[in-house]
Amino acid sequence: MRARTSDGSRSAGVVPLLAGVVSAIALTGAAVYTVTEARCEPGHYVTDGRQVTLIGSCVSGAELREAGHERPGPEDASPSNFRP
């Protein structure tokens, strides 16, 4: 005599999988929509041998200063916080 298996355990595993796939699709769609609606030019970096400068972008240096994000001065420059 064969043991009977329940279909309940098989379908119980499908629901979380389906919920994960649907939420991933929704988040991907939201990310694509956000990027396509961001009306700005992609920036690029230019170096002059001493420093790297971001040219073009959605954020300007003035906006960063208004938000309280200042560029570290020479006294703050250490290898631990250096980002080229």
VOTILUM-668599 format. One line per field, with one value per atom (N, C-alpha, C, O): residue number from 1; atom name; x, y, z. Coordinates in steps of 0.2 Angstrom, whole numbers, always signed. Last residue first. Layout:
<rs>
resi [NUM	...]
name [CA	...]
X [X	...]
Y [Y	...]
Z [Z	...]
</rs>
This chain:
<rs>
resi [84	84	84	84	83	83	83	83	82	82	82	82	81	81	81	81	80	80	80	80	79	79	79	79	78	78	78	78	77	77	77	77	76	76	76	76	75	75	75	75	74	74	74	74	73	73	73	73	72	72	72	72	71	71	71	71	70	70	70	70	69	69	69	69	68	68	68	68	67	67	67	67	66	66	66	66	65	65	65	65	64	64	64	64	63	63	63	63	62	62	62	62	61	61	61	61	60	60	60	60	59	59	59	59	58	58	58	58	57	57	57	57	56	56	56	56	55	55	55	55	54	54	54	54	53	53	53	53	52	52	52	52	51	51	51	51	50	50	50	50	49	49	49	49	48	48	48	48	47	47	47	47	46	46	46	46	45	45	45	45	44	44	44	44	43	43	43	43	42	42	42	42	41	41	41	41	40	40	40	40	39	39	39	39	38	38	38	38	37	37	37	37	36	36	36	36	35	35	35	35	34	34	34	34	33	33	33	33	32	32	32	32	31	31	31	31	30	30	30	30	29	29	29	29	28	28	28	28	27	27	27	27	26	26	26	26	25	25	25	25	24	24	24	24	23	23	23	23	22	22	22	22	21	21	21	21	20	20	20	20	19	19	19	19	18	18	18	18	17	17	17	17	16	16	16	16	15	15	15	15	14	14	14	14	13	13	13	13	12	12	12	12	11	11	11	11	10	10	10	10	9	9	9	9	8	8	8	8	7	7	7	7	6	6	6	6	5	5	5	5	4	4	4	4	3	3	3	3	2	2	2	2	1	1	1	1]
name [N	CA	C	O	N	CA	C	O	N	CA	C	O	N	CA	C	O	N	CA	C	O	N	CA	C	O	N	CA	C	O	N	CA	C	O	N	CA	C	O	N	CA	C	O	N	CA	C	O	N	CA	C	O	N	CA	C	O	N	CA	C	O	N	CA	C	O	N	CA	C	O	N	CA	C	O	N	CA	C	O	N	CA	C	O	N	CA	C	O	N	CA	C	O	N	CA	C	O	N	CA	C	O	N	CA	C	O	N	CA	C	O	N	CA	C	O	N	CA	C	O	N	CA	C	O	N	CA	C	O	N	CA	C	O	N	CA	C	O	N	CA	C	O	N	CA	C	O	N	CA	C	O	N	CA	C	O	N	CA	C	O	N	CA	C	O	N	CA	C	O	N	CA	C	O	N	CA	C	O	N	CA	C	O	N	CA	C	O	N	CA	C	O	N	CA	C	O	N	CA	C	O	N	CA	C	O	N	CA	C	O	N	CA	C	O	N	CA	C	O	N	CA	C	O	N	CA	C	O	N	CA	C	O	N	CA	C	O	N	CA	C	O	N	CA	C	O	N	CA	C	O	N	CA	C	O	N	CA	C	O	N	CA	C	O	N	CA	C	O	N	CA	C	O	N	CA	C	O	N	CA	C	O	N	CA	C	O	N	CA	C	O	N	CA	C	O	N	CA	C	O	N	CA	C	O	N	CA	C	O	N	CA	C	O	N	CA	C	O	N	CA	C	O	N	CA	C	O	N	CA	C	O	N	CA	C	O	N	CA	C	O	N	CA	C	O	N	CA	C	O	N	CA	C	O	N	CA	C	O	N	CA	C	O	N	CA	C	O	N	CA	C	O	N	CA	C	O]
X [+192	+194	+188	+189	+191	+187	+189	+188	+197	+199	+194	+194	+196	+190	+192	+188	+208	+202	+196	+191	+219	+217	+211	+208	+212	+216	+215	+209	+209	+210	+215	+221	+206	+202	+204	+201	+214	+215	+211	+213	+209	+215	+217	+220	+191	+197	+203	+203	+178	+182	+188	+191	+164	+169	+175	+176	+148	+154	+159	+160	+132	+138	+143	+143	+121	+126	+131	+135	+113	+111	+116	+115	+120	+114	+112	+109	+131	+132	+126	+126	+123	+126	+128	+127	+119	+114	+117	+114	+132	+128	+122	+121	+135	+139	+135	+136	+121	+126	+129	+127	+114	+116	+121	+126	+113	+107	+108	+104	+126	+123	+117	+115	+142	+135	+132	+136	+156	+154	+147	+146	+166	+160	+157	+156	+184	+178	+172	+173	+198	+193	+186	+184	+214	+208	+203	+204	+226	+226	+220	+219	+224	+230	+230	+233	+211	+216	+223	+228	+197	+203	+208	+209	+180	+186	+191	+190	+166	+171	+177	+179	+149	+155	+161	+160	+131	+137	+143	+143	+117	+121	+128	+130	+105	+110	+115	+116	+88	+95	+99	+98	+74	+76	+83	+83	+68	+73	+76	+80	+60	+57	+62	+60	+68	+66	+63	+63	+70	+75	+73	+76	+56	+60	+66	+67	+54	+50	+53	+54	+63	+64	+60	+62	+58	+65	+66	+69	+45	+46	+53	+53	+49	+45	+46	+46	+55	+59	+56	+59	+45	+50	+54	+57	+37	+34	+40	+40	+45	+43	+40	+42	+46	+52	+50	+54	+32	+35	+42	+43	+31	+27	+30	+30	+41	+42	+37	+40	+35	+42	+43	+46	+23	+23	+30	+30	+28	+24	+24	+24	+33	+37	+34	+37	+22	+28	+32	+35	+15	+12	+18	+18	+22	+21	+19	+21	+21	+27	+27	+32	+8	+10	+17	+18	+7	+5	+6	+7	+14	+16	+14	+18	+5	+12	+15	+20	-7	-6	+1	+2	-7	-5	-4	-2	+0	-5	-2	+4	+1	+5	-1	-5	-1	-4	+0	+2	+9	+7	+5	+7	+3	+7	+4	-2	+4	+0	+4	+9]
Y [+292	+296	+297	+300	+295	+292	+296	+302	+293	+295	+292	+285	+289	+293	+295	+300	+283	+280	+283	+280	+291	+286	+282	+279	+308	+302	+296	+296	+324	+319	+314	+315	+333	+327	+322	+317	+344	+341	+334	+330	+348	+344	+341	+335	+344	+349	+344	+338	+337	+337	+341	+341	+346	+342	+342	+348	+345	+348	+344	+338	+344	+339	+343	+345	+352	+351	+346	+343	+355	+349	+348	+344	+365	+367	+361	+362	+358	+363	+364	+365	+351	+347	+352	+350	+362	+358	+354	+353	+366	+371	+367	+368	+355	+357	+361	+360	+347	+352	+353	+350	+333	+336	+341	+339	+327	+329	+333	+337	+332	+327	+330	+336	+339	+337	+332	+327	+332	+337	+334	+329	+330	+328	+333	+339	+329	+333	+330	+327	+325	+322	+327	+328	+332	+331	+328	+329	+332	+333	+331	+328	+329	+326	+327	+323	+332	+336	+335	+339	+322	+323	+328	+328	+321	+323	+324	+327	+310	+313	+315	+312	+314	+310	+314	+320	+311	+315	+311	+305	+311	+308	+311	+314	+325	+322	+317	+319	+322	+325	+321	+316	+318	+323	+326	+332	+304	+308	+312	+310	+294	+301	+306	+312	+283	+286	+293	+298	+280	+282	+286	+290	+277	+282	+285	+291	+266	+272	+278	+283	+257	+259	+265	+270	+255	+258	+260	+266	+250	+256	+259	+265	+237	+242	+249	+254	+232	+233	+238	+243	+230	+235	+236	+242	+221	+228	+233	+238	+210	+213	+220	+225	+207	+209	+212	+217	+204	+210	+212	+218	+192	+198	+204	+209	+184	+186	+192	+196	+182	+185	+188	+193	+176	+183	+186	+192	+164	+169	+176	+181	+159	+160	+165	+169	+158	+163	+164	+170	+148	+155	+160	+165	+136	+140	+148	+152	+130	+132	+137	+141	+126	+130	+133	+139	+116	+122	+128	+134	+105	+108	+115	+119	+103	+105	+108	+113	+99	+105	+108	+114	+87	+92	+99	+104	+73	+79	+84	+86	+56	+63	+68	+68	+40	+46	+52	+53	+26	+31	+37	+39	+11	+17	+22	+23	-6	+0	+6	+7]
Z [-19	-26	-30	-35	-3	-8	-15	-15	+13	+7	+2	+2	+27	+24	+17	+14	+29	+31	+28	+27	+26	+22	+23	+19	+29	+31	+27	+23	+31	+26	+29	+31	+40	+41	+36	+36	+37	+43	+44	+48	+25	+25	+31	+32	+26	+25	+26	+27	+18	+23	+21	+16	+12	+10	+16	+19	+21	+19	+17	+19	+22	+20	+17	+11	+25	+30	+29	+33	+15	+18	+24	+28	+9	+12	+17	+22	+3	+8	+12	+18	-7	-2	+4	+10	-15	-12	-6	-1	-20	-15	-12	-6	-28	-22	-17	-11	-34	-35	-28	-23	-42	-35	-37	-40	-54	-51	-45	-43	-65	-60	-58	-59	-70	-71	-66	-64	-63	-68	-70	-72	-49	-52	-57	-54	-49	-48	-52	-58	-39	-44	-43	-37	-39	-36	-42	-48	-46	-38	-35	-30	-59	-56	-48	-45	-62	-64	-61	-62	-68	-63	-66	-72	-68	-71	-66	-61	-70	-65	-70	-75	-74	-75	-71	-69	-72	-71	-73	-74	-82	-78	-78	-83	-80	-84	-80	-74	-75	-74	-79	-81	-70	-76	-74	-73	-66	-64	-69	-73	-73	-71	-68	-67	-73	-80	-78	-83	-60	-64	-70	-72	-56	-53	-57	-57	-64	-65	-62	-65	-59	-66	-67	-71	-46	-47	-54	-56	-49	-45	-46	-47	-55	-58	-55	-59	-44	-50	-54	-57	-35	-33	-39	-40	-42	-41	-39	-41	-43	-49	-48	-52	-29	-33	-40	-42	-27	-24	-27	-28	-35	-36	-33	-36	-28	-36	-37	-41	-16	-17	-24	-25	-18	-15	-16	-17	-23	-28	-25	-29	-12	-18	-23	-25	-3	-2	-8	-8	-11	-10	-8	-10	-12	-18	-16	-20	+0	-2	-8	-9	+0	+5	+3	+5	-10	-12	-6	-8	-3	-9	-11	-13	+8	+9	+3	+3	+1	+5	+7	+6	-4	-9	-5	-8	+5	+5	+0	+0	+1	+2	+1	-3	+7	+4	+5	+11	+3	+8	+4	-1	-4	-5	+0	+2	+0	+0	+0	+4]
</rs>
